[in-house]
């Protein structure tokens, strides 16, 4: 008996059929500024509704790590963190290298969404980044531009890149008139605003113009991706005016307090300012980034206003392809993009 092959022994069961279980790959979203305000609300929505794993990127690692742990505990997902200051080109390059290493090691997989959400309004005296560029343009524009160039090649075929914009970019609306009418979206001039004894733009103009540039980037990126035969989507999203975020942190304290009052909300609504909220705008950002209904939304502008998310038109200037092309090429010069850094899809 013992000499029989194992399969013929009476005390042995026939070999079981091997069942191959297909591994479920969970998509990953990288969110700049995902640890607070609209970004954090978006992160919660992506974790709970879409079951995305997350990478939170921002300047304050203390705040980012706290937010990451809160998300892990609440939603049982994988949350990684990245130190990233969008005003610093070296910080962006370091963060991109670390993120690529995460993909290579398997720490994160299926890179499906890049949410360029971080930004700020910089009042007070004119200031410049470590690279010598005006802080608003460096933070709101150049950092994300470089990040996109460095990471787009690693995205999945159906990935989405979402730019957090603002209605302030449109001078024909109440939003655009309230903060400051946009200036020419000239990257070289904006990066060197106030240099050589020239009168600088107001803080409001710098902010609104940076948001116009953001939308020009989104549309130019869409055109480049389509020319390359890529199905990655590039989408612009306006969360509406949300004074509860950190956007006004550089404004005088009385202005910050007034902006959050019911009276001011009533006034701004009456004059036609686009109204957002942390909860609805954050959920809308997540929807645009992950909902299958927005898979074919590339090259479009979505706005959160009074509890409704709508596909609408951005400003007339934002559709100027020549201005967008010049902005893109000048931005490549400003970030000192190297040939080995440029995404093949974006050439």
C-alpha positions in Angstrom: 0.0 0.0 0.0 2.8 2.3 1.0 4.4 1.7 -2.4 1.4 3.1 -4.3 1.6 6.7 -5.7 0.0 9.1 -3.2 -2.9 9.8 -5.5 -3.9 6.1 -5.5 -3.8 5.5 -1.8 -7.3 4.9 -0.3 -6.8 7.4 2.5 -6.0 10.3 0.2 -8.5 12.7 -1.4 -8.2 13.5 -5.1 -6.3 16.7 -5.7 -8.4 19.8 -5.3 -9.1 22.0 -8.3 -6.9 25.1 -8.2 -9.1 28.3 -8.1 -7.4 31.5 -9.3 -8.8 34.5 -7.5 -8.3 37.7 -9.4 -6.6 40.3 -7.2 -8.6 43.5 -6.8 -6.4 46.5 -7.3 -7.6 49.5 -5.3 -7.1 52.8 -7.2 -5.0 55.5 -5.6 -5.6 59.3 -5.5 -2.8 61.8 -4.8 -4.3 65.0 -3.3 -2.3 68.2 -2.7 -3.7 70.0 0.3 -5.8 66.9 1.1 -5.4 67.3 4.9 -7.7 70.3 5.5 -10.7 72.1 4.2 -12.2 71.0 0.8 -9.3 68.7 0.2 -9.9 66.7 3.4 -13.6 66.5 2.8 -12.8 65.2 -0.7 -10.4 62.7 0.8 -13.2 61.4 3.1 -15.6 61.1 0.2 -13.0 59.2 -2.0 -12.3 56.9 0.9 -15.9 56.2 1.9 -17.8 56.2 -1.4 -15.3 55.3 -4.1 -13.0 53.2 -1.9 -9.8 54.9 -3.0 -6.5 54.6 -1.3 -5.0 58.0 -0.7 -1.7 59.9 -0.7 -2.0 63.2 1.1 0.6 65.8 0.1 1.3 69.1 1.8 3.8 71.3 3.8 2.8 70.5 7.4 3.7 66.9 8.0 2.3 67.1 11.5 -1.2 68.0 10.2 -0.9 65.6 7.2 0.0 62.6 9.5 -2.9 63.4 11.8 -5.4 63.6 8.9 -4.0 60.4 7.4 -4.4 58.5 10.7 -8.0 59.8 11.0 -8.8 58.5 7.5 -7.2 55.1 8.2 -9.2 54.6 11.4 -12.5 55.8 9.9 -12.4 54.0 6.5 -9.9 51.2 6.8 -7.9 52.3 3.7 -4.3 52.7 2.9 -3.2 56.4 3.4 0.4 57.5 2.6 1.8 60.9 3.2 4.2 63.2 1.2 5.9 66.4 2.2 5.3 68.8 -0.6 5.5 72.6 -0.8 4.1 73.6 -4.2 5.9 77.0 -3.9 9.3 75.2 -4.0 10.5 73.4 -7.2 13.0 71.3 -5.3 10.2 70.2 -2.9 8.0 69.2 -5.9 10.8 67.2 -7.5 11.6 65.4 -4.2 7.9 64.6 -3.6 7.5 63.3 -7.2 10.6 61.1 -6.8 9.2 59.7 -3.5 5.8 59.0 -5.1 7.4 57.2 -8.1 9.3 55.1 -5.6 6.0 54.3 -3.8 4.6 53.1 -7.1 7.7 51.0 -7.9 7.7 49.3 -4.5 4.0 48.6 -4.5 3.3 50.8 -1.5 0.7 52.4 -3.7 -0.9 51.0 -6.9 -3.1 52.0 -9.7 -2.5 55.7 -9.8 -5.8 56.9 -11.1 -6.3 60.5 -9.8 -4.1 63.6 -9.2 -6.0 66.4 -7.5 -4.1 69.7 -7.8 -6.0 71.3 -4.9 -3.4 73.2 -2.7 -3.3 76.9 -3.1 -3.6 80.2 -1.3 -4.4 83.9 -1.3 -1.3 85.8 -0.3 -2.1 89.3 1.0 0.3 91.6 2.8 3.7 92.6 1.4 4.8 91.1 -1.9 6.9 88.0 -1.4 8.9 85.5 -3.5 9.5 81.8 -3.3 12.8 80.1 -2.7 13.2 80.0 -6.5 12.7 83.8 -6.7 9.2 83.7 -8.1 6.2 85.7 -6.8 4.6 83.5 -4.1 1.1 83.3 -5.5 2.1 82.2 -9.0 4.7 79.9 -7.6 2.3 78.2 -5.2 -0.9 78.1 -7.2 0.6 77.5 -10.7 4.2 76.5 -11.1 4.3 73.7 -8.5 1.4 71.9 -9.8 2.5 72.4 -13.4 5.8 70.7 -12.6 4.1 67.9 -10.6 1.9 67.1 -13.6 4.9 66.9 -15.9 6.7 64.6 -13.5 3.9 62.2 -12.8 1.5 62.0 -15.7 3.4 59.1 -17.3 2.7 57.0 -14.3 -1.1 57.4 -14.4 -3.5 54.6 -15.4 -5.1 54.8 -18.9 -8.3 56.2 -17.4 -6.7 58.5 -14.9 -8.0 62.0 -14.1 -6.1 65.2 -13.3 -8.3 67.8 -11.6 -7.3 71.4 -11.1 -9.0 73.3 -8.3 -9.8 76.7 -10.0 -12.0 79.6 -8.9 -14.8 81.8 -10.4 -12.6 84.8 -9.7 -10.8 84.1 -13.0 -13.8 85.5 -14.9 -14.0 89.3 -15.1 -17.5 89.1 -16.4 -18.9 87.7 -13.2 -19.4 88.9 -9.7 -16.6 86.6 -8.5 -14.1 88.1 -10.9 -15.1 91.7 -10.0 -15.0 91.1 -6.2 -11.4 90.0 -5.8 -9.6 91.8 -8.7 -9.9 91.8 -12.4 -7.4 89.4 -14.0 -4.1 90.5 -15.5 -2.6 89.1 -18.7 -1.7 85.4 -18.0 1.9 85.9 -18.9 4.0 83.4 -16.9 7.3 85.4 -17.1 5.6 88.6 -16.0 3.6 87.0 -13.2 6.7 85.1 -11.8 8.6 88.4 -11.7 5.8 90.6 -10.5 7.1 93.7 -8.7 10.7 93.3 -10.0 12.8 96.1 -11.5 10.9 98.8 -9.7 7.7 98.0 -11.4 4.4 98.5 -9.5 3.2 95.0 -8.4 -0.3 93.7 -9.0 -2.7 93.7 -6.1 -3.0 90.5 -4.1 -6.5 90.0 -5.5 -5.3 90.4 -9.1 -2.4 88.0 -8.4 -4.9 85.4 -7.0 -7.5 85.7 -9.8 -4.9 85.6 -12.5 -3.3 82.5 -11.0 -6.7 80.8 -11.2 -7.1 81.9 -14.9 -3.7 80.3 -15.5 -4.9 77.1 -13.7 -7.8 76.8 -16.2 -5.6 77.5 -19.1 -3.3 74.7 -17.9 -6.2 72.3 -17.6 -7.4 73.0 -21.2 -3.9 72.9 -22.7 -3.2 69.7 -20.9 -6.4 68.2 -22.3 -5.4 69.1 -25.9 -1.9 67.6 -25.4 -3.2 64.4 -23.9 -5.6 63.9 -26.8 -3.0 64.6 -29.4 -0.9 61.9 -27.7 -3.8 59.5 -27.9 -4.1 59.4 -24.2 -7.5 58.8 -22.4 -6.4 60.6 -19.2 -8.8 63.4 -18.4 -7.9 66.9 -17.5 -10.7 68.8 -15.7 -11.1 72.2 -14.1 -13.2 72.5 -10.9 -14.5 75.6 -9.1 -15.6 74.9 -5.5 -17.2 78.3 -5.1 -16.5 80.8 -2.4 -15.8 78.9 0.9 -14.5 81.3 3.5 -14.2 78.5 6.1 -11.1 77.2 4.4 -7.6 78.5 5.0 -7.7 80.6 1.8 -8.0 83.9 3.7 -5.4 83.1 6.4 -3.2 85.9 5.3 -6.0 88.5 5.4 -6.5 90.8 8.5 -8.4 89.1 11.3 -11.5 91.4 11.0 -11.7 90.5 7.3 -11.5 86.8 8.1 -14.2 87.1 10.7 -16.5 89.2 8.5 -16.1 86.7 5.6 -17.5 83.9 7.7 -20.6 85.7 8.9 -24.2 85.0 7.7 -24.5 88.6 6.8 -21.6 88.5 4.4 -22.8 85.3 2.9 -26.2 86.9 2.3 -24.6 89.9 0.7 -22.3 87.9 -1.6 -25.2 85.7 -2.6 -27.4 88.7 -3.4 -24.7 90.1 -5.7 -24.2 86.8 -7.5 -21.0 85.4 -6.0 -20.7 81.7 -6.5 -21.5 80.0 -3.2 -19.7 76.8 -2.0 -19.3 74.9 1.3 -16.7 72.6 2.6 -19.1 69.6 2.6 -20.7 70.0 -0.8 -17.6 71.4 -2.6 -15.4 68.6 -1.2 -18.0 66.0 -2.2 -18.2 67.6 -5.7 -14.4 67.5 -6.1 -14.4 63.8 -5.2 -17.2 63.2 -7.7 -15.4 64.9 -10.6 -12.3 62.9 -9.7 -13.8 59.5 -9.4 -17.4 59.1 -10.4 -17.8 57.1 -13.7 -20.2 59.8 -14.9 -17.3 62.2 -15.3 -15.1 59.8 -17.2 -15.5 61.8 -20.5 -15.4 65.2 -18.8 -11.9 66.2 -20.0 -11.4 69.7 -21.1 -14.5 71.0 -19.2 -15.2 73.3 -16.3 -17.4 72.3 -13.4 -18.7 74.7 -10.8 -20.2 74.0 -7.3 -22.8 76.7 -6.6 -25.6 76.8 -4.0 -25.6 73.0 -3.6 -25.6 72.2 -7.3 -22.7 70.9 -9.4 -22.9 72.1 -13.0 -21.0 71.8 -16.2 -20.6 75.4 -17.3 -18.4 77.8 -19.3 -15.3 79.4 -18.0 -14.2 82.9 -19.0 -13.8 83.9 -22.7 -10.0 84.4 -22.1 -9.6 80.8 -20.7 -10.3 79.3 -24.1 -7.5 81.3 -25.9 -5.3 78.5 -27.2 -2.4 80.8 -28.1 -2.2 82.2 -24.6 -2.4 78.7 -23.2 0.4 77.5 -25.4 2.6 80.4 -24.4 1.8 80.0 -20.7 2.7 76.3 -20.9 6.0 76.8 -22.7 7.0 79.7 -20.5 6.2 77.6 -17.4 8.5 74.9 -18.7 11.3 77.5 -18.8 10.5 78.8 -15.4 10.5 75.4 -13.7 13.7 74.5 -15.6 12.2 71.3 -17.0 14.8 68.8 -18.1 14.4 66.6 -21.2 14.3 63.5 -19.0 11.6 65.0 -16.8 9.1 66.0 -19.5 6.2 63.6 -19.8 6.1 62.1 -23.3 2.3 62.5 -23.3 2.5 66.2 -22.8 5.0 67.2 -25.5 
